[in-house]
Amino acid sequence: MTLLVILAGILAASSAFMSVLYIPPLSISENSTNEEKYKKLDEWLSNLNKKGRFSGTVLLARDEEIFFSNSYGFEDVNETKVFSENSSFNLASVSKQFTSMAIVLLKHKGKLSYQDSIADYIPELNLFKEATIEQLLHHTSGVPDYITMASKEWDKRKVLKTSDVISILKSNGSSLKFPPGEKFEYSNTGYVLLAEVVKRVSGESFADFMKNNVFIPSEMHHTKIFNLLSEFEPKNRVYGFKKKHWLLGGAKNLKDLNYFDGVSGDGAVYSSAVDLYKWNRAILEGKIIPKSEYDRAFESGRTHEGKETGYGYGWLLKGKGIVEHAGGWQGFSSYIYRDLPKNSLIVVLDNSSNVFRVTSHGFRFNSICLNLQELIKKIE
């Protein structure tokens, strides 16, 4: 009898678990007008929000036209301030494309070369001298993961800074995990080190360089580098949260920034959906650097054997001109999708827990993004 009760409990919990993860498909008739499609999308997202499966902003655009932009939920865990078009979310790993832009810009100005060694700019890491700037951009450098190392030995009562990351790598006598160029292995460390290169080459803080050379020229007024060491918060800052009982229940707990949030480059960009639309326009119009030069960011990295990695400079390459990137950190999930030939854009920003963000097509956030990809193909 006890065993039956236990099994019943497990089945009930599994059913509740799967119901939370399940995202009903966005079903829209091919014969619907665009206005009918937008209305159906709004109803679908509103329903997901009411059921606790989405809290954030969705923006769809093509060419110079934003044809759908709406928000569902609140900027704070206490639900006192609803989202606006300027709500500024933590982009997590979507930040990497901004770091890569800074590197491309410095290369454009003749301040560095893609084939330079990382040790040319961070001599403390001479053990990594075989790894190049471009290999850091492409995640083929072999540089070890700082999060794994810091999780084991760092005093979690203190905020980890980039200088601490470098010290940990140096003091451990860390060697490369594999010869640079041998394979692709996603590396947050690589982008933290790229941000440090930007700082040392430019003579400015990474945050100031990005503000003056990327965000202001792109008219991104609600975008900035922000972490626990920053003096000022972003305007309309959004806070991340999680369900009190993991994915279940209505109650929410704050899940916003931790001791890792003293670094930048791999993350730490806060931005709004509208600002990401402006970012897309800035790339297309060459507001930061000539578009022809930035196009290199959409070329796949290669191993020494010539195998394509499917990753450019801060962009995942999906073929047929599709580039995208997702991010997840401390309750936040972010996603940007660009169809380069059609000049279509999808932005999805969420602050309601990034559990199972990109693990499978059947799970929450990733499922929402896939539905939006199918929809934008049907917009005339």
C-alpha positions in Angstrom: 0.0 0.0 0.0 2.8 2.4 0.9 4.5 1.6 -2.4 1.3 2.5 -4.3 1.0 5.8 -2.5 4.7 6.6 -3.3 4.1 5.7 -7.0 1.0 7.8 -7.1 2.8 10.7 -5.6 5.6 10.4 -8.2 3.1 10.2 -11.0 1.3 13.2 -9.8 4.5 15.2 -9.4 5.6 14.1 -12.9 2.3 15.2 -14.4 2.5 18.6 -12.7 6.2 18.9 -13.8 5.4 18.2 -17.4 2.3 20.5 -17.4 4.5 23.4 -16.3 7.0 22.6 -19.1 4.4 22.1 -21.8 3.9 25.0 -24.2 0.8 24.6 -26.4 1.7 25.3 -30.0 0.9 28.6 -31.6 -1.7 27.6 -34.1 -2.4 30.2 -36.8 -4.2 29.6 -40.1 -2.2 30.3 -43.2 -5.1 32.3 -44.5 -5.1 34.7 -41.6 -4.3 38.3 -42.2 -1.2 39.8 -40.5 -3.4 41.6 -38.0 -5.2 38.3 -37.1 -1.8 36.6 -36.7 -0.6 39.4 -34.3 -3.9 39.1 -32.3 -3.5 35.3 -32.0 0.1 35.7 -30.9 -0.9 38.3 -28.3 -3.6 35.9 -26.9 -1.1 33.0 -26.9 1.5 35.0 -24.9 -1.1 36.4 -22.5 -2.2 32.9 -21.8 1.3 31.7 -21.2 1.8 34.6 -18.8 -1.4 33.8 -16.9 -0.2 30.2 -16.5 3.2 31.3 -15.2 5.1 30.1 -18.2 6.3 33.4 -19.6 7.1 36.8 -18.1 8.8 39.2 -20.4 8.8 40.9 -23.8 8.5 39.7 -27.4 9.5 41.8 -30.4 9.2 40.9 -34.1 10.5 43.1 -36.9 11.4 43.1 -40.6 13.5 45.7 -42.4 12.7 49.0 -40.6 9.3 48.0 -39.3 8.5 46.6 -35.8 5.3 44.8 -36.5 4.8 43.2 -33.0 6.1 44.4 -29.7 4.4 43.6 -26.4 5.2 42.7 -22.8 3.6 40.4 -20.2 4.4 40.6 -16.5 6.4 42.7 -14.1 9.9 44.1 -13.7 10.1 43.1 -10.1 9.3 40.0 -8.0 6.7 41.9 -6.0 4.7 42.8 -9.1 4.7 46.5 -8.5 5.9 47.7 -11.9 4.7 46.4 -15.2 7.1 46.0 -18.1 7.5 48.8 -20.6 9.1 48.9 -24.0 12.2 50.2 -22.2 12.4 47.5 -19.5 16.1 46.5 -19.3 16.8 42.7 -19.0 20.0 40.9 -18.2 21.0 39.4 -21.6 23.3 36.8 -20.2 25.2 35.2 -23.0 23.5 37.3 -25.7 26.0 39.8 -24.4 28.8 38.0 -26.2 27.9 39.6 -29.6 28.5 43.0 -28.1 31.9 42.0 -26.8 32.8 40.6 -30.2 31.7 43.9 -31.8 34.2 45.8 -29.5 37.0 43.5 -30.7 36.0 43.9 -34.4 35.9 47.7 -33.9 39.4 47.7 -32.4 40.7 45.6 -35.2 39.0 48.0 -37.7 40.9 50.9 -36.0 44.2 49.0 -36.3 44.6 48.5 -32.6 44.9 44.7 -32.7 44.9 41.7 -35.0 42.7 38.6 -34.9 45.8 36.4 -35.0 47.4 38.1 -32.0 48.1 35.9 -29.0 45.9 36.6 -25.9 49.3 36.8 -24.0 50.2 39.9 -26.1 47.6 41.8 -24.1 47.4 39.8 -20.9 51.0 38.8 -20.3 50.1 37.3 -16.9 48.5 34.4 -18.9 51.6 33.5 -20.8 50.6 29.8 -20.4 47.8 30.6 -23.0 50.1 32.3 -25.5 49.2 29.8 -28.2 45.6 30.9 -28.1 44.7 33.8 -30.5 42.1 36.5 -30.2 40.1 34.9 -33.0 40.1 31.5 -31.3 38.7 33.2 -28.2 35.9 34.6 -30.4 35.2 31.3 -32.0 35.4 29.2 -28.7 38.2 27.1 -30.1 40.9 28.4 -27.8 41.0 25.6 -25.2 41.0 28.2 -22.3 39.6 26.5 -19.2 36.2 27.4 -17.6 36.6 30.0 -14.9 33.1 29.3 -13.4 34.1 25.7 -12.7 37.4 26.7 -11.1 35.9 29.6 -9.0 33.0 27.4 -7.8 35.6 25.1 -6.1 37.9 27.6 -4.5 36.4 31.1 -4.4 35.1 32.7 -1.2 31.4 33.1 -2.2 31.0 36.0 0.2 33.1 38.1 -2.1 32.3 39.3 -5.6 34.5 37.8 -8.3 36.2 40.4 -10.5 38.0 39.9 -13.9 41.3 40.4 -12.1 40.4 37.5 -9.8 39.6 35.3 -12.8 43.1 36.1 -14.2 44.7 35.4 -10.8 42.9 32.1 -10.5 43.9 31.0 -13.9 47.5 32.1 -13.2 47.9 30.7 -9.7 46.5 27.3 -10.7 49.2 27.1 -13.4 46.3 26.4 -15.7 47.2 25.0 -19.0 44.9 24.9 -22.1 42.3 22.1 -22.1 43.2 21.2 -25.6 45.5 22.6 -28.4 44.0 25.8 -29.8 42.0 25.1 -32.9 41.6 21.4 -32.2 37.9 21.6 -31.5 34.9 23.8 -30.5 34.1 24.1 -26.8 31.9 27.0 -25.6 33.9 29.2 -23.2 32.7 32.0 -21.0 36.3 32.5 -19.9 37.3 33.4 -23.5 34.8 36.3 -23.6 35.8 37.6 -20.1 39.4 37.8 -21.4 38.2 39.5 -24.6 36.6 42.2 -22.5 39.8 42.6 -20.6 41.7 43.0 -23.9 39.2 45.8 -24.9 39.9 47.5 -21.6 43.7 47.3 -21.9 43.9 48.3 -25.6 41.4 51.2 -25.3 42.6 52.6 -22.0 38.9 52.8 -20.9 36.8 50.5 -18.7 35.0 47.9 -20.7 31.7 49.6 -19.7 32.8 53.0 -20.8 34.2 51.7 -24.1 30.9 49.9 -24.9 28.8 53.0 -23.9 30.9 55.4 -26.0 31.6 53.3 -29.0 28.7 50.9 -29.3 25.6 51.8 -27.3 25.5 55.6 -27.9 26.2 55.4 -31.7 23.4 52.8 -31.9 21.1 55.1 -29.9 20.6 52.3 -27.4 19.5 54.5 -24.5 18.4 51.7 -22.2 21.5 49.5 -22.6 24.6 49.3 -20.4 27.1 47.0 -18.8 25.9 46.3 -15.3 27.1 44.0 -12.5 27.5 44.2 -8.7 30.5 46.5 -9.1 28.7 49.1 -11.2 27.9 52.4 -9.6 24.5 53.0 -11.3 21.7 50.7 -12.3 20.2 50.6 -15.8 17.1 52.6 -16.3 14.0 50.4 -15.9 16.1 47.5 -14.6 14.3 44.2 -14.6 14.9 41.6 -11.8 15.1 37.9 -12.3 13.1 35.5 -10.2 12.3 31.8 -9.9 9.3 29.8 -8.6 9.5 29.2 -4.9 9.2 25.4 -5.5 11.5 25.2 -8.5 9.1 25.3 -11.4 5.9 24.8 -9.4 3.6 27.1 -7.4 2.7 30.7 -7.8 5.0 32.2 -5.2 8.3 33.7 -6.4 11.7 34.2 -4.9 14.2 36.8 -6.1 17.1 35.2 -8.1 19.1 38.1 -9.2 22.9 38.3 -9.5 25.4 36.4 -7.4 29.1 36.4 -6.5 30.1 35.7 -10.2 28.6 39.0 -11.2 31.7 41.2 -11.0 32.9 40.2 -14.4 31.7 41.1 -17.9 32.2 40.2 -21.5 30.6 36.8 -21.3 27.5 38.5 -19.9 26.5 41.6 -18.0 24.8 43.6 -20.8 21.3 44.8 -19.8 19.1 45.9 -22.6 15.5 46.3 -23.8 13.8 44.6 -26.7 13.5 48.0 -28.5 17.2 48.6 -28.0 18.0 45.2 -29.5 16.0 46.3 -32.6 18.2 49.4 -32.7 21.2 47.1 -32.4 20.0 45.2 -35.4 19.6 48.4 -37.3 23.1 49.7 -36.3 24.7 46.5 -37.7 22.7 46.8 -41.0 23.4 50.5 -41.4 27.1 50.3 -40.4 26.6 52.8 -37.6 29.5 51.3 -35.6 31.7 49.9 -38.4 31.1 49.2 -42.1 28.7 46.4 -42.5 31.0 44.6 -44.9 33.6 44.3 -42.2 31.2 43.1 -39.5 30.0 40.4 -41.9 33.0 38.4 -40.8 31.1 37.9 -37.5 28.7 35.6 -39.4 31.5 33.3 -40.8 31.9 30.0 -39.1 35.0 29.2 -37.1 37.0 26.2 -38.2 39.2 23.6 -36.5 42.7 23.0 -37.7 41.3 20.1 -39.8 38.9 22.6 -41.6 35.7 21.5 -39.8 33.2 24.3 -39.4 32.1 24.9 -35.8 28.8 26.7 -36.6 29.8 29.7 -34.4 30.9 33.1 -35.6 31.8 36.1 -33.4 29.2 35.9 -30.7 26.6 34.4 -33.0 25.4 30.8 -33.5 25.1 30.1 -37.2 22.1 28.0 -38.3 22.5 27.9 -42.1 20.7 29.8 -44.9 21.6 33.1 -43.4 20.1 32.4 -39.9 22.1 33.7 -37.0 21.0 33.6 -33.4 22.1 33.4 -29.7 20.4 32.5 -26.4 21.4 33.3 -22.9 20.4 32.3 -19.4 21.4 33.6 -16.0 19.8 34.1 -12.5 16.2 33.8 -13.6 16.7 35.5 -17.0 16.4 34.0 -20.4 17.2 35.9 -23.6 17.1 35.2 -27.3 17.9 37.0 -30.5 17.2 35.6 -34.0 18.1 37.3 -37.3 17.3 36.0 -40.8 19.9 37.9 -42.7 18.5 37.4 -46.3 15.0 38.4 -45.2 16.2 40.9 -42.6 13.8 39.5 -40.0 14.3 39.9 -36.3 13.0 38.0 -33.2 13.8 39.2 -29.7 12.5 37.3 -26.6 13.4 38.4 -23.1 12.1 36.7 -19.9 12.8 37.1 -16.2 10.9 34.1 -14.8 13.5 31.4 -14.4 15.7 29.9 -17.1 15.3 26.2 -16.1 15.5 24.0 -19.2 16.1 27.1 -21.3 17.8 25.4 -24.3 18.0 21.8 -23.4 15.3 20.4 -25.6 12.8 21.6 -28.2 10.0 20.5 -25.9 10.8 22.7 -23.0 9.5 26.2 -22.1 11.6 29.0 -23.3 13.1 27.2 -26.3 9.7 26.1 -27.3 8.4 29.7 -27.3 11.3 30.7 -29.5 10.7 27.9 -32.0 7.0 28.8 -32.3 8.0 32.4 -33.1 10.5 31.3 -35.7 7.7 29.5 -37.5 5.4 32.5 -37.2 7.8 35.0 -38.6 8.1 32.9 -41.7 4.4 33.3 -42.3 4.3 37.1 -41.9 3.8 38.6 -45.4 
